[in-house]
Amino acid sequence: MPNKHLSNEALGYEGLNFENILQECLACGLFTISEGKISLITPEAEHLLGFSQSETRSLETLPAPLRTLIAEAQAGATISNRIITFRAPSAEEISISVTAAPFGNKKNDTVVVLRNVSSVEKLEQKLQRLDRLASVGTLTASMA
């Protein structure tokens, strides 16, 4: 049976298609923007951004780096796994990977996928530190 899903190109959009973004969103936060407001938000996105679906939220309530990426996506840019850092409501600084693309028939309707990559960055820093320590150990052993 042929795939009846229309691509973004078929809908007049370039770049990412909505279905591919949703497939990448297994352990991610997701929200949609319609008419300048957040119209749907998942629990993980609520947690990362510090608010809930029951609250009406405009784009101005989002962290500035995220608003910038959303504006780029609404202007037609492809936003795929861009890393931004901001202070979360819990007062800790977090890094998230952002993917955003237009969807629907209205000009500024956008879907945004957020993935917390702070723990990955911390692990990478630990690995780099261990690698440096291993290099020092090798150097010390060769001098002995």
C-alpha positions in Angstrom: 0.0 0.0 0.0 1.6 3.4 -1.0 2.5 5.9 1.7 -0.3 8.5 1.8 1.6 10.9 4.0 2.5 14.1 2.2 6.0 15.4 2.6 6.8 18.9 3.5 7.8 19.4 -0.2 4.3 18.3 -1.3 2.8 20.7 1.2 5.1 23.5 0.0 7.7 23.2 2.8 11.3 22.4 2.4 13.5 20.4 4.8 12.2 18.3 7.7 8.8 16.7 7.6 6.5 16.4 10.5 6.4 12.6 10.6 10.2 12.4 10.8 10.3 14.9 13.6 7.8 12.9 15.6 9.7 9.7 15.1 12.8 11.3 16.6 10.8 12.4 19.7 10.7 9.2 21.8 12.2 10.7 25.0 11.8 14.3 24.0 9.7 17.2 24.8 7.4 18.5 22.0 5.3 21.5 21.6 3.4 23.2 18.8 2.9 26.8 18.1 -0.3 28.1 16.5 -1.4 31.7 16.2 1.5 32.9 18.2 0.8 30.7 21.2 1.9 27.3 22.5 -1.1 25.1 21.5 0.1 21.6 22.6 2.9 20.6 25.0 4.1 17.2 26.2 5.0 16.5 29.9 8.8 16.5 29.1 8.5 19.9 27.4 6.6 21.2 30.4 9.3 20.0 32.7 12.1 21.5 30.6 10.3 24.9 30.2 8.7 25.0 33.6 5.0 25.4 32.7 2.0 23.3 31.8 -0.6 22.9 29.1 -3.3 24.4 31.3 -1.5 27.8 31.2 -1.9 29.9 28.1 1.6 30.7 27.1 2.8 33.1 24.4 6.2 32.9 22.8 7.5 35.6 25.0 7.5 33.2 28.0 10.1 31.0 26.3 13.8 31.4 26.9 15.4 33.9 24.5 17.6 31.4 22.7 14.6 29.2 22.0 12.5 32.1 20.7 15.4 32.9 18.3 15.4 29.4 16.8 11.6 29.4 16.5 11.7 32.7 14.6 14.3 31.2 12.3 12.1 28.1 11.7 9.0 30.4 11.0 11.1 32.3 8.5 11.8 29.1 6.6 15.1 27.9 8.0 15.7 24.3 8.8 16.5 23.8 12.5 17.8 20.4 13.2 19.5 19.3 16.5 20.8 22.8 17.3 22.2 23.0 20.9 21.2 25.9 23.1 21.8 26.6 26.7 19.6 28.4 29.1 18.7 28.6 32.8 15.9 26.2 33.6 13.1 27.0 36.2 15.0 24.8 38.6 17.8 27.4 38.4 20.3 25.0 36.8 21.8 25.7 33.4 20.7 23.1 30.9 21.6 22.3 27.3 18.9 21.1 24.9 18.9 20.0 21.3 16.2 21.8 19.3 14.6 20.6 16.1 11.9 22.9 14.6 9.9 22.9 11.4 6.7 24.4 10.0 3.6 22.3 9.9 0.0 22.8 9.0 -1.5 25.3 6.6 -0.9 28.5 8.5 2.4 30.4 7.9 3.7 30.5 11.5 2.5 27.1 12.7 5.6 25.3 14.0 6.4 22.0 15.8 9.4 22.1 18.2 11.2 19.1 19.6 13.4 19.5 22.7 15.9 16.9 23.9 17.8 17.5 27.2 21.5 16.9 26.3 23.0 18.2 29.6 23.8 14.7 30.8 25.5 13.8 27.5 27.6 16.9 27.7 28.6 16.1 31.3 29.6 12.6 30.3 31.7 14.0 27.4 33.5 16.3 29.8 34.3 13.4 32.2 35.6 11.3 29.3 37.8 14.2 28.2 39.2 14.6 31.7 39.8 10.8 32.0 41.6 10.9 28.6 43.9 13.7 29.8 44.6 11.8 33.0 45.4 8.6 31.0 47.8 10.7 28.9 49.5 12.0 32.0 49.8 8.5 33.4 51.3 7.2 30.2 53.8 10.0 30.1 54.7 9.4 33.8 55.1 5.7 33.2 57.4 6.3 30.2 59.6 8.6 32.3 60.1 6.1 35.1 
